[in-house]
Amino acid sequence: MGTACYLRDAASLIEEVEKILHIKEGQTTKDEMFHLDVVRCLGCCGLAPVMMIDEKVYGKVKKNEIVDILSKYVKEEEE
């Protein structure tokens, strides 16, 4: 991960995503809806920590927001 994300504790966000989705970096969920990759940098240092799903970038992400962010995609898939 990039320096800004590292300094803003992105590692704890990665751990939270792993916990919620029951996967580790490089793995895909059983339903193939999510795949977790950790990248060096997304170029959004002012928004750190960031996460990206498809082409959407989420900035200044907090641990307590991750469930809601992921849930949006699950609901969209169900519709």
PDB file of N, CA, C and O in Angstrom:
ATOM      1  N   MET A   1       0.840  -1.185   0.000  1.00  0.00           N
ATOM      2  CA  MET A   1       0.000   0.000   0.000  1.00  0.00           C
ATOM      3  C   MET A   1       0.876   1.235   0.000  1.00  0.00           C
ATOM      4  O   MET A   1       2.043   1.183   0.387  1.00  0.00           O
ATOM      5  N   GLY A   2       0.313   2.331  -0.431  1.00  0.00           N
ATOM      6  CA  GLY A   2       1.064   3.575  -0.490  1.00  0.00           C
ATOM      7  C   GLY A   2       1.322   4.170   0.882  1.00  0.00           C
ATOM      8  O   GLY A   2       0.707   3.767   1.870  1.00  0.00           O
ATOM      9  N   THR A   3       2.220   5.113   0.936  1.00  0.00           N
ATOM     10  CA  THR A   3       2.632   5.720   2.204  1.00  0.00           C
ATOM     11  C   THR A   3       1.486   6.393   2.932  1.00  0.00           C
ATOM     12  O   THR A   3       1.320   6.183   4.134  1.00  0.00           O
ATOM     13  N   ALA A   4       0.685   7.203   2.236  1.00  0.00           N
ATOM     14  CA  ALA A   4      -0.410   7.919   2.898  1.00  0.00           C
ATOM     15  C   ALA A   4      -1.421   6.943   3.485  1.00  0.00           C
ATOM     16  O   ALA A   4      -1.880   7.130   4.611  1.00  0.00           O
ATOM     17  N   CYS A   5      -1.769   5.914   2.740  1.00  0.00           N
ATOM     18  CA  CYS A   5      -2.714   4.914   3.252  1.00  0.00           C
ATOM     19  C   CYS A   5      -2.108   4.157   4.434  1.00  0.00           C
ATOM     20  O   CYS A   5      -2.791   3.879   5.420  1.00  0.00           O
ATOM     21  N   TYR A   6      -0.827   3.830   4.326  1.00  0.00           N
ATOM     22  CA  TYR A   6      -0.138   3.147   5.417  1.00  0.00           C
ATOM     23  C   TYR A   6      -0.180   3.984   6.693  1.00  0.00           C
ATOM     24  O   TYR A   6      -0.486   3.475   7.771  1.00  0.00           O
ATOM     25  N   LEU A   7       0.128   5.256   6.559  1.00  0.00           N
ATOM     26  CA  LEU A   7       0.148   6.135   7.732  1.00  0.00           C
ATOM     27  C   LEU A   7      -1.237   6.341   8.328  1.00  0.00           C
ATOM     28  O   LEU A   7      -1.370   6.667   9.507  1.00  0.00           O
ATOM     29  N   ARG A   8      -2.259   6.151   7.518  1.00  0.00           N
ATOM     30  CA  ARG A   8      -3.630   6.326   7.998  1.00  0.00           C
ATOM     31  C   ARG A   8      -4.290   4.983   8.290  1.00  0.00           C
ATOM     32  O   ARG A   8      -5.515   4.860   8.252  1.00  0.00           O
ATOM     33  N   ASP A   9      -3.466   3.979   8.582  1.00  0.00           N
ATOM     34  CA  ASP A   9      -3.896   2.672   9.094  1.00  0.00           C
ATOM     35  C   ASP A   9      -4.753   1.857   8.126  1.00  0.00           C
ATOM     36  O   ASP A   9      -5.721   1.217   8.539  1.00  0.00           O
ATOM     37  N   ALA A  10      -4.404   1.879   6.859  1.00  0.00           N
ATOM     38  CA  ALA A  10      -5.130   1.068   5.887  1.00  0.00           C
ATOM     39  C   ALA A  10      -5.027  -0.422   6.202  1.00  0.00           C
ATOM     40  O   ALA A  10      -5.903  -1.195   5.813  1.00  0.00           O
ATOM     41  N   ALA A  11      -3.982  -0.829   6.893  1.00  0.00           N
ATOM     42  CA  ALA A  11      -3.824  -2.250   7.237  1.00  0.00           C
ATOM     43  C   ALA A  11      -5.008  -2.754   8.049  1.00  0.00           C
ATOM     44  O   ALA A  11      -5.447  -3.888   7.857  1.00  0.00           O
ATOM     45  N   SER A  12      -5.527  -1.937   8.946  1.00  0.00           N
ATOM     46  CA  SER A  12      -6.682  -2.366   9.742  1.00  0.00           C
ATOM     47  C   SER A  12      -7.935  -2.466   8.874  1.00  0.00           C
ATOM     48  O   SER A  12      -8.827  -3.262   9.167  1.00  0.00           O
ATOM     49  N   LEU A  13      -8.010  -1.666   7.809  1.00  0.00           N
ATOM     50  CA  LEU A  13      -9.142  -1.764   6.888  1.00  0.00           C
ATOM     51  C   LEU A  13      -9.068  -3.065   6.094  1.00  0.00           C
ATOM     52  O   LEU A  13     -10.083  -3.722   5.862  1.00  0.00           O
ATOM     53  N   ILE A  14      -7.864  -3.426   5.687  1.00  0.00           N
ATOM     54  CA  ILE A  14      -7.679  -4.683   4.964  1.00  0.00           C
ATOM     55  C   ILE A  14      -8.093  -5.850   5.852  1.00  0.00           C
ATOM     56  O   ILE A  14      -8.794  -6.756   5.402  1.00  0.00           O
ATOM     57  N   GLU A  15      -7.669  -5.831   7.094  1.00  0.00           N
ATOM     58  CA  GLU A  15      -8.049  -6.884   8.040  1.00  0.00           C
ATOM     59  C   GLU A  15      -9.561  -6.952   8.201  1.00  0.00           C
ATOM     60  O   GLU A  15     -10.124  -8.043   8.299  1.00  0.00           O
ATOM     61  N   GLU A  16     -10.218  -5.810   8.229  1.00  0.00           N
ATOM     62  CA  GLU A  16     -11.673  -5.773   8.381  1.00  0.00           C
ATOM     63  C   GLU A  16     -12.367  -6.367   7.152  1.00  0.00           C
ATOM     64  O   GLU A  16     -13.325  -7.128   7.287  1.00  0.00           O
ATOM     65  N   VAL A  17     -11.894  -6.026   5.975  1.00  0.00           N
ATOM     66  CA  VAL A  17     -12.461  -6.598   4.748  1.00  0.00           C
ATOM     67  C   VAL A  17     -12.261  -8.113   4.744  1.00  0.00           C
ATOM     68  O   VAL A  17     -13.179  -8.859   4.402  1.00  0.00           O
ATOM     69  N   GLU A  18     -11.073  -8.567   5.120  1.00  0.00           N
ATOM     70  CA  GLU A  18     -10.806 -10.007   5.191  1.00  0.00           C
ATOM     71  C   GLU A  18     -11.758 -10.689   6.161  1.00  0.00           C
ATOM     72  O   GLU A  18     -12.260 -11.778   5.881  1.00  0.00           O
ATOM     73  N   LYS A  19     -12.003 -10.063   7.282  1.00  0.00           N
ATOM     74  CA  LYS A  19     -12.896 -10.622   8.301  1.00  0.00           C
ATOM     75  C   LYS A  19     -14.336 -10.693   7.786  1.00  0.00           C
ATOM     76  O   LYS A  19     -15.008 -11.712   7.947  1.00  0.00           O
ATOM     77  N   ILE A  20     -14.795  -9.627   7.179  1.00  0.00           N
ATOM     78  CA  ILE A  20     -16.175  -9.565   6.695  1.00  0.00           C
ATOM     79  C   ILE A  20     -16.409 -10.554   5.556  1.00  0.00           C
ATOM     80  O   ILE A  20     -17.419 -11.258   5.539  1.00  0.00           O
ATOM     81  N   LEU A  21     -15.486 -10.607   4.616  1.00  0.00           N
ATOM     82  CA  LEU A  21     -15.663 -11.445   3.426  1.00  0.00           C
ATOM     83  C   LEU A  21     -15.140 -12.868   3.592  1.00  0.00           C
ATOM     84  O   LEU A  21     -15.372 -13.715   2.729  1.00  0.00           O
ATOM     85  N   HIS A  22     -14.443 -13.138   4.682  1.00  0.00           N
ATOM     86  CA  HIS A  22     -13.866 -14.469   4.952  1.00  0.00           C
ATOM     87  C   HIS A  22     -12.883 -14.883   3.855  1.00  0.00           C
ATOM     88  O   HIS A  22     -12.870 -16.033   3.417  1.00  0.00           O
ATOM     89  N   ILE A  23     -12.065 -13.929   3.424  1.00  0.00           N
ATOM     90  CA  ILE A  23     -11.013 -14.210   2.447  1.00  0.00           C
ATOM     91  C   ILE A  23      -9.749 -13.461   2.855  1.00  0.00           C
ATOM     92  O   ILE A  23      -9.782 -12.561   3.694  1.00  0.00           O
ATOM     93  N   LYS A  24      -8.656 -13.846   2.253  1.00  0.00           N
ATOM     94  CA  LYS A  24      -7.374 -13.170   2.447  1.00  0.00           C
ATOM     95  C   LYS A  24      -6.982 -12.493   1.135  1.00  0.00           C
ATOM     96  O   LYS A  24      -7.604 -12.714   0.097  1.00  0.00           O
ATOM     97  N   GLU A  25      -5.946 -11.671   1.202  1.00  0.00           N
ATOM     98  CA  GLU A  25      -5.448 -10.998   0.008  1.00  0.00           C
ATOM     99  C   GLU A  25      -5.177 -12.014  -1.095  1.00  0.00           C
ATOM    100  O   GLU A  25      -4.570 -13.058  -0.856  1.00  0.00           O
ATOM    101  N   GLY A  26      -5.634 -11.698  -2.306  1.00  0.00           N
ATOM    102  CA  GLY A  26      -5.445 -12.587  -3.446  1.00  0.00           C
ATOM    103  C   GLY A  26      -6.539 -13.618  -3.624  1.00  0.00           C
ATOM    104  O   GLY A  26      -6.528 -14.364  -4.603  1.00  0.00           O
ATOM    105  N   GLN A  27      -7.479 -13.675  -2.703  1.00  0.00           N
ATOM    106  CA  GLN A  27      -8.552 -14.661  -2.774  1.00  0.00           C
ATOM    107  C   GLN A  27      -9.856 -14.031  -3.264  1.00  0.00           C
ATOM    108  O   GLN A  27     -10.026 -12.812  -3.254  1.00  0.00           O
ATOM    109  N   THR A  28     -10.766 -14.902  -3.691  1.00  0.00           N
ATOM    110  CA  THR A  28     -12.085 -14.508  -4.166  1.00  0.00           C
ATOM    111  C   THR A  28     -13.128 -15.169  -3.278  1.00  0.00           C
ATOM    112  O   THR A  28     -12.947 -16.303  -2.834  1.00  0.00           O
ATOM    113  N   THR A  29     -14.223 -14.452  -3.019  1.00  0.00           N
ATOM    114  CA  THR A  29     -15.299 -15.036  -2.218  1.00  0.00           C
ATOM    115  C   THR A  29     -15.910 -16.219  -2.967  1.00  0.00           C
ATOM    116  O   THR A  29     -15.805 -16.313  -4.190  1.00  0.00           O
ATOM    117  N   LYS A  30     -16.546 -17.117  -2.224  1.00  0.00           N
ATOM    118  CA  LYS A  30     -17.124 -18.320  -2.825  1.00  0.00           C
ATOM    119  C   LYS A  30     -18.145 -17.994  -3.902  1.00  0.00           C
ATOM    120  O   LYS A  30     -18.254 -18.714  -4.894  1.00  0.00           O
ATOM    121  N   ASP A  31     -18.897 -16.906  -3.713  1.00  0.00           N
ATOM    122  CA  ASP A  31     -19.893 -16.512  -4.713  1.00  0.00           C
ATOM    123  C   ASP A  31     -19.279 -15.727  -5.875  1.00  0.00           C
ATOM    124  O   ASP A  31     -19.984 -15.309  -6.794  1.00  0.00           O
ATOM    125  N   GLU A  32     -17.970 -15.536  -5.825  1.00  0.00           N
ATOM    126  CA  GLU A  32     -17.199 -14.825  -6.849  1.00  0.00           C
ATOM    127  C   GLU A  32     -17.610 -13.364  -7.016  1.00  0.00           C
ATOM    128  O   GLU A  32     -17.369 -12.763  -8.063  1.00  0.00           O
ATOM    129  N   MET A  33     -18.223 -12.803  -5.995  1.00  0.00           N
ATOM    130  CA  MET A  33     -18.645 -11.406  -6.053  1.00  0.00           C
ATOM    131  C   MET A  33     -17.494 -10.451  -5.744  1.00  0.00           C
ATOM    132  O   MET A  33     -17.409  -9.369  -6.325  1.00  0.00           O
ATOM    133  N   PHE A  34     -16.613 -10.849  -4.833  1.00  0.00           N
ATOM    134  CA  PHE A  34     -15.511  -9.988  -4.421  1.00  0.00           C
ATOM    135  C   PHE A  34     -14.184 -10.723  -4.542  1.00  0.00           C
ATOM    136  O   PHE A  34     -14.088 -11.922  -4.276  1.00  0.00           O
ATOM    137  N   HIS A  35     -13.170  -9.979  -4.948  1.00  0.00           N
ATOM    138  CA  HIS A  35     -11.789 -10.458  -4.974  1.00  0.00           C
ATOM    139  C   HIS A  35     -10.958  -9.385  -4.285  1.00  0.00           C
ATOM    140  O   HIS A  35     -11.121  -8.200  -4.576  1.00  0.00           O
ATOM    141  N   LEU A  36     -10.081  -9.776  -3.388  1.00  0.00           N
ATOM    142  CA  LEU A  36      -9.304  -8.809  -2.617  1.00  0.00           C
ATOM    143  C   LEU A  36      -7.872  -8.728  -3.125  1.00  0.00           C
ATOM    144  O   LEU A  36      -7.117  -9.699  -3.068  1.00  0.00           O
ATOM    145  N   ASP A  37      -7.519  -7.556  -3.621  1.00  0.00           N
ATOM    146  CA  ASP A  37      -6.147  -7.258  -4.010  1.00  0.00           C
ATOM    147  C   ASP A  37      -5.690  -6.036  -3.235  1.00  0.00           C
ATOM    148  O   ASP A  37      -6.442  -5.074  -3.076  1.00  0.00           O
ATOM    149  N   VAL A  38      -4.473  -6.074  -2.760  1.00  0.00           N
ATOM    150  CA  VAL A  38      -3.864  -4.907  -2.125  1.00  0.00           C
ATOM    151  C   VAL A  38      -2.880  -4.347  -3.135  1.00  0.00           C
ATOM    152  O   VAL A  38      -2.001  -5.060  -3.621  1.00  0.00           O
ATOM    153  N   VAL A  39      -3.031  -3.072  -3.447  1.00  0.00           N
ATOM    154  CA  VAL A  39      -2.194  -2.446  -4.469  1.00  0.00           C
ATOM    155  C   VAL A  39      -1.251  -1.438  -3.841  1.00  0.00           C
ATOM    156  O   VAL A  39      -1.460  -0.989  -2.714  1.00  0.00           O
ATOM    157  N   ARG A  40      -0.226  -1.093  -4.573  1.00  0.00           N
ATOM    158  CA  ARG A  40       0.777  -0.148  -4.079  1.00  0.00           C
ATOM    159  C   ARG A  40       0.180   1.234  -3.878  1.00  0.00           C
ATOM    160  O   ARG A  40       0.393   1.853  -2.836  1.00  0.00           O
ATOM    161  N   CYS A  41      -0.571   1.730  -4.870  1.00  0.00           N
ATOM    162  CA  CYS A  41      -1.099   3.088  -4.762  1.00  0.00           C
ATOM    163  C   CYS A  41      -2.203   3.291  -5.786  1.00  0.00           C
ATOM    164  O   CYS A  41      -2.120   2.787  -6.906  1.00  0.00           O
ATOM    165  N   LEU A  42      -3.237   4.031  -5.401  1.00  0.00           N
ATOM    166  CA  LEU A  42      -4.298   4.406  -6.333  1.00  0.00           C
ATOM    167  C   LEU A  42      -4.181   5.863  -6.758  1.00  0.00           C
ATOM    168  O   LEU A  42      -4.971   6.343  -7.572  1.00  0.00           O
ATOM    169  N   GLY A  43      -3.198   6.565  -6.209  1.00  0.00           N
ATOM    170  CA  GLY A  43      -2.971   7.951  -6.587  1.00  0.00           C
ATOM    171  C   GLY A  43      -3.952   8.933  -5.981  1.00  0.00           C
ATOM    172  O   GLY A  43      -4.183  10.008  -6.534  1.00  0.00           O
ATOM    173  N   CYS A  44      -4.523   8.572  -4.860  1.00  0.00           N
ATOM    174  CA  CYS A  44      -5.523   9.420  -4.193  1.00  0.00           C
ATOM    175  C   CYS A  44      -5.057   9.765  -2.783  1.00  0.00           C
ATOM    176  O   CYS A  44      -5.832   9.654  -1.833  1.00  0.00           O
ATOM    177  N   CYS A  45      -3.823  10.174  -2.637  1.00  0.00           N
ATOM    178  CA  CYS A  45      -3.213  10.369  -1.323  1.00  0.00           C
ATOM    179  C   CYS A  45      -4.010  11.308  -0.421  1.00  0.00           C
ATOM    180  O   CYS A  45      -4.065  11.102   0.791  1.00  0.00           O
ATOM    181  N   GLY A  46      -4.616  12.319  -0.991  1.00  0.00           N
ATOM    182  CA  GLY A  46      -5.405  13.257  -0.199  1.00  0.00           C
ATOM    183  C   GLY A  46      -6.663  12.645   0.368  1.00  0.00           C
ATOM    184  O   GLY A  46      -7.274  13.209   1.275  1.00  0.00           O
ATOM    185  N   LEU A  47      -7.064  11.484  -0.158  1.00  0.00           N
ATOM    186  CA  LEU A  47      -8.269  10.792   0.307  1.00  0.00           C
ATOM    187  C   LEU A  47      -7.946   9.570   1.159  1.00  0.00           C
ATOM    188  O   LEU A  47      -8.855   8.830   1.534  1.00  0.00           O
ATOM    189  N   ALA A  48      -6.700   9.348   1.464  1.00  0.00           N
ATOM    190  CA  ALA A  48      -6.274   8.141   2.181  1.00  0.00           C
ATOM    191  C   ALA A  48      -6.962   8.017   3.537  1.00  0.00           C
ATOM    192  O   ALA A  48      -7.216   9.013   4.213  1.00  0.00           O
ATOM    193  N   PRO A  49      -7.255   6.783   3.918  1.00  0.00           N
ATOM    194  CA  PRO A  49      -7.101   5.542   3.174  1.00  0.00           C
ATOM    195  C   PRO A  49      -8.243   5.354   2.174  1.00  0.00           C
ATOM    196  O   PRO A  49      -9.377   5.770   2.414  1.00  0.00           O
ATOM    197  N   VAL A  50      -7.918   4.724   1.061  1.00  0.00           N
ATOM    198  CA  VAL A  50      -8.903   4.515   0.005  1.00  0.00           C
ATOM    199  C   VAL A  50      -9.086   3.035  -0.282  1.00  0.00           C
ATOM    200  O   VAL A  50      -8.207   2.214  -0.022  1.00  0.00           O
ATOM    201  N   MET A  51     -10.253   2.721  -0.823  1.00  0.00           N
ATOM    202  CA  MET A  51     -10.503   1.386  -1.356  1.00  0.00           C
ATOM    203  C   MET A  51     -11.268   1.563  -2.656  1.00  0.00           C
ATOM    204  O   MET A  51     -11.985   2.547  -2.836  1.00  0.00           O
ATOM    205  N   MET A  52     -11.112   0.611  -3.555  1.00  0.00           N
ATOM    206  CA  MET A  52     -11.773   0.690  -4.851  1.00  0.00           C
ATOM    207  C   MET A  52     -12.557  -0.584  -5.089  1.00  0.00           C
ATOM    208  O   MET A  52     -12.063  -1.689  -4.865  1.00  0.00           O
ATOM    209  N   ILE A  53     -13.786  -0.413  -5.545  1.00  0.00           N
ATOM    210  CA  ILE A  53     -14.613  -1.542  -5.960  1.00  0.00           C
ATOM    211  C   ILE A  53     -15.065  -1.226  -7.373  1.00  0.00           C
ATOM    212  O   ILE A  53     -15.656  -0.177  -7.630  1.00  0.00           O
ATOM    213  N   ASP A  54     -14.783  -2.140  -8.284  1.00  0.00           N
ATOM    214  CA  ASP A  54     -14.980  -1.891  -9.712  1.00  0.00           C
ATOM    215  C   ASP A  54     -14.211  -0.622 -10.064  1.00  0.00           C
ATOM    216  O   ASP A  54     -12.993  -0.588  -9.890  1.00  0.00           O
ATOM    217  N   GLU A  55     -14.860   0.394 -10.541  1.00  0.00           N
ATOM    218  CA  GLU A  55     -14.173   1.640 -10.900  1.00  0.00           C
ATOM    219  C   GLU A  55     -14.423   2.753  -9.886  1.00  0.00           C
ATOM    220  O   GLU A  55     -13.982   3.883 -10.093  1.00  0.00           O
ATOM    221  N   LYS A  56     -15.122   2.448  -8.794  1.00  0.00           N
ATOM    222  CA  LYS A  56     -15.487   3.469  -7.802  1.00  0.00           C
ATOM    223  C   LYS A  56     -14.454   3.517  -6.682  1.00  0.00           C
ATOM    224  O   LYS A  56     -14.123   2.497  -6.079  1.00  0.00           O
ATOM    225  N   VAL A  57     -13.953   4.716  -6.416  1.00  0.00           N
ATOM    226  CA  VAL A  57     -12.978   4.926  -5.346  1.00  0.00           C
ATOM    227  C   VAL A  57     -13.704   5.486  -4.127  1.00  0.00           C
ATOM    228  O   VAL A  57     -14.475   6.439  -4.231  1.00  0.00           O
ATOM    229  N   TYR A  58     -13.446   4.884  -2.981  1.00  0.00           N
ATOM    230  CA  TYR A  58     -13.988   5.356  -1.705  1.00  0.00           C
ATOM    231  C   TYR A  58     -12.832   5.940  -0.914  1.00  0.00           C
ATOM    232  O   TYR A  58     -11.826   5.267  -0.690  1.00  0.00           O
ATOM    233  N   GLY A  59     -12.971   7.188  -0.492  1.00  0.00           N
ATOM    234  CA  GLY A  59     -11.899   7.865   0.219  1.00  0.00           C
ATOM    235  C   GLY A  59     -12.203   8.105   1.677  1.00  0.00           C
ATOM    236  O   GLY A  59     -13.359   8.135   2.100  1.00  0.00           O
ATOM    237  N   LYS A  60     -11.126   8.276   2.445  1.00  0.00           N
ATOM    238  CA  LYS A  60     -11.197   8.518   3.886  1.00  0.00           C
ATOM    239  C   LYS A  60     -12.069   7.464   4.574  1.00  0.00           C
ATOM    240  O   LYS A  60     -12.891   7.773   5.437  1.00  0.00           O
ATOM    241  N   VAL A  61     -11.864   6.228   4.168  1.00  0.00           N
ATOM    242  CA  VAL A  61     -12.668   5.110   4.650  1.00  0.00           C
ATOM    243  C   VAL A  61     -12.344   4.806   6.108  1.00  0.00           C
ATOM    244  O   VAL A  61     -11.186   4.810   6.525  1.00  0.00           O
ATOM    245  N   LYS A  62     -13.396   4.546   6.861  1.00  0.00           N
ATOM    246  CA  LYS A  62     -13.269   4.135   8.260  1.00  0.00           C
ATOM    247  C   LYS A  62     -13.758   2.694   8.384  1.00  0.00           C
ATOM    248  O   LYS A  62     -14.599   2.243   7.606  1.00  0.00           O
ATOM    249  N   LYS A  63     -13.224   1.984   9.366  1.00  0.00           N
ATOM    250  CA  LYS A  63     -13.589   0.573   9.551  1.00  0.00           C
ATOM    251  C   LYS A  63     -15.094   0.377   9.637  1.00  0.00           C
ATOM    252  O   LYS A  63     -15.634  -0.577   9.077  1.00  0.00           O
ATOM    253  N   ASN A  64     -15.775   1.285  10.342  1.00  0.00           N
ATOM    254  CA  ASN A  64     -17.213   1.102  10.546  1.00  0.00           C
ATOM    255  C   ASN A  64     -18.031   1.371   9.277  1.00  0.00           C
ATOM    256  O   ASN A  64     -19.244   1.163   9.283  1.00  0.00           O
ATOM    257  N   GLU A  65     -17.403   1.824   8.199  1.00  0.00           N
ATOM    258  CA  GLU A  65     -18.102   2.082   6.935  1.00  0.00           C
ATOM    259  C   GLU A  65     -18.006   0.913   5.956  1.00  0.00           C
ATOM    260  O   GLU A  65     -18.752   0.860   4.978  1.00  0.00           O
ATOM    261  N   ILE A  66     -17.113   0.000   6.207  1.00  0.00           N
ATOM    262  CA  ILE A  66     -16.834  -1.060   5.238  1.00  0.00           C
ATOM    263  C   ILE A  66     -18.040  -1.955   4.996  1.00  0.00           C
ATOM    264  O   ILE A  66     -18.336  -2.286   3.848  1.00  0.00           O
ATOM    265  N   VAL A  67     -18.735  -2.351   6.040  1.00  0.00           N
ATOM    266  CA  VAL A  67     -19.911  -3.211   5.870  1.00  0.00           C
ATOM    267  C   VAL A  67     -20.930  -2.531   4.966  1.00  0.00           C
ATOM    268  O   VAL A  67     -21.479  -3.166   4.065  1.00  0.00           O
ATOM    269  N   ASP A  68     -21.188  -1.251   5.196  1.00  0.00           N
ATOM    270  CA  ASP A  68     -22.159  -0.524   4.374  1.00  0.00           C
ATOM    271  C   ASP A  68     -21.706  -0.427   2.919  1.00  0.00           C
ATOM    272  O   ASP A  68     -22.514  -0.581   2.004  1.00  0.00           O
ATOM    273  N   ILE A  69     -20.432  -0.175   2.711  1.00  0.00           N
ATOM    274  CA  ILE A  69     -19.909  -0.080   1.342  1.00  0.00           C
ATOM    275  C   ILE A  69     -20.088  -1.411   0.615  1.00  0.00           C
ATOM    276  O   ILE A  69     -20.583  -1.440  -0.512  1.00  0.00           O
ATOM    277  N   LEU A  70     -19.693  -2.501   1.247  1.00  0.00           N
ATOM    278  CA  LEU A  70     -19.809  -3.816   0.616  1.00  0.00           C
ATOM    279  C   LEU A  70     -21.266  -4.213   0.413  1.00  0.00           C
ATOM    280  O   LEU A  70     -21.607  -4.835  -0.593  1.00  0.00           O
ATOM    281  N   SER A  71     -22.119  -3.859   1.359  1.00  0.00           N
ATOM    282  CA  SER A  71     -23.541  -4.209   1.283  1.00  0.00           C
ATOM    283  C   SER A  71     -24.216  -3.606   0.063  1.00  0.00           C
ATOM    284  O   SER A  71     -25.128  -4.211  -0.500  1.00  0.00           O
ATOM    285  N   LYS A  72     -23.782  -2.423  -0.354  1.00  0.00           N
ATOM    286  CA  LYS A  72     -24.357  -1.793  -1.552  1.00  0.00           C
ATOM    287  C   LYS A  72     -24.219  -2.704  -2.763  1.00  0.00           C
ATOM    288  O   LYS A  72     -25.131  -2.800  -3.584  1.00  0.00           O
ATOM    289  N   TYR A  73     -23.087  -3.365  -2.869  1.00  0.00           N
ATOM    290  CA  TYR A  73     -22.833  -4.219  -4.024  1.00  0.00           C
ATOM    291  C   TYR A  73     -23.605  -5.525  -3.929  1.00  0.00           C
ATOM    292  O   TYR A  73     -24.032  -6.067  -4.948  1.00  0.00           O
ATOM    293  N   VAL A  74     -23.785  -6.029  -2.737  1.00  0.00           N
ATOM    294  CA  VAL A  74     -24.570  -7.246  -2.547  1.00  0.00           C
ATOM    295  C   VAL A  74     -26.021  -6.961  -2.911  1.00  0.00           C
ATOM    296  O   VAL A  74     -26.653  -7.756  -3.607  1.00  0.00           O
ATOM    297  N   LYS A  75     -26.554  -5.835  -2.448  1.00  0.00           N
ATOM    298  CA  LYS A  75     -27.944  -5.470  -2.755  1.00  0.00           C
ATOM    299  C   LYS A  75     -28.140  -5.271  -4.252  1.00  0.00           C
ATOM    300  O   LYS A  75     -29.143  -5.720  -4.808  1.00  0.00           O
ATOM    301  N   GLU A  76     -27.198  -4.605  -4.910  1.00  0.00           N
ATOM    302  CA  GLU A  76     -27.289  -4.397  -6.362  1.00  0.00           C
ATOM    303  C   GLU A  76     -27.328  -5.727  -7.102  1.00  0.00           C
ATOM    304  O   GLU A  76     -28.066  -5.877  -8.075  1.00  0.00           O
ATOM    305  N   GLU A  77     -26.546  -6.680  -6.649  1.00  0.00           N
ATOM    306  CA  GLU A  77     -26.489  -7.991  -7.296  1.00  0.00           C
ATOM    307  C   GLU A  77     -27.807  -8.740  -7.119  1.00  0.00           C
ATOM    308  O   GLU A  77     -28.232  -9.476  -8.010  1.00  0.00           O
ATOM    309  N   GLU A  78     -28.451  -8.554  -5.972  1.00  0.00           N
ATOM    310  CA  GLU A  78     -29.703  -9.247  -5.686  1.00  0.00           C
ATOM    311  C   GLU A  78     -30.864  -8.692  -6.498  1.00  0.00           C
ATOM    312  O   GLU A  78     -31.856  -9.388  -6.716  1.00  0.00           O
ATOM    313  N   GLU A  79     -30.750  -7.454  -6.946  1.00  0.00           N
ATOM    314  CA  GLU A  79     -31.858  -6.819  -7.684  1.00  0.00           C
ATOM    315  C   GLU A  79     -31.913  -7.243  -9.121  1.00  0.00           C
ATOM    316  O   GLU A  79     -32.786  -6.795  -9.864  1.00  0.00           O
TER     317      GLU A  79
END
